[in-house]
């Protein structure tokens, strides 16, 4: 599994922001966000996201929904 980019402290602060934006806190929310950040950092195609982050298509759809 790739190294996570967010420390627990950073994640707790980001989670407060996401919840304030009415983003539902599903159990895989952190890995979804980590997958988005990984993709931003590396510039890889969505389909090339490591499986450790979950289904690339689900992450892609959530990214597009949140950025709209």
N, C-alpha and C positions, 0 to 999 in steps of 0.2 A: 504494500500500500504506500502511496506517495506520502511524503512528509506533509503534515498538516500545516497550514499557513497561519492559522489563528490560534493564539494561546487561549486558555480558558478565560482569562481576564478580558481579552479582546472580544471573545465570543459573547460573553455575558453583556457587554456594552452594546454590541451590534444587535443582539437578540432584543434588547429593550427598544431599539430603534425600529426593528422590523415589526415587532408587535404593535408599536405605536402607529405604524403604517397599515395596520389591520392585516398583516400577513399571518396566516394561521400557523401556529407552531406544531407542525407535524413532527413525528419522531425522527425523521430523516432530514430535517431542515438544515442542520449544521453541515452534513455531507453535501447537500445540494448547493449550499453557499460556497463550500470549499471547492466543489467542482467548477462552479462559475469563476471563482478566483483563479483556480489553476488554469482554466482556459484563457482567461485574460492575461495571465502572466506568461504563458508559453506561446499563445497564439495558435495552438493546435486546432484542427477542425473539431467540431462538436463530436463527430463520430469516433474520434481518436481519444476521447477522455478515458482514462483508466477505469476499469470496471469497479474499482474500490469506491468510486463516488456514486455508483448506482447507474441506472439506465440513462444514457446520454440524451435520449430523446425527451425524457421527462425533465431533465435539467434544462435542456434547450427551451422547452415550452414554458417552464416557469421563468426563465430568464427573459423571454420575450413578453410574458404577461406582466412581469414586474417593471420592465423598462418602458412599457407603453404609456 
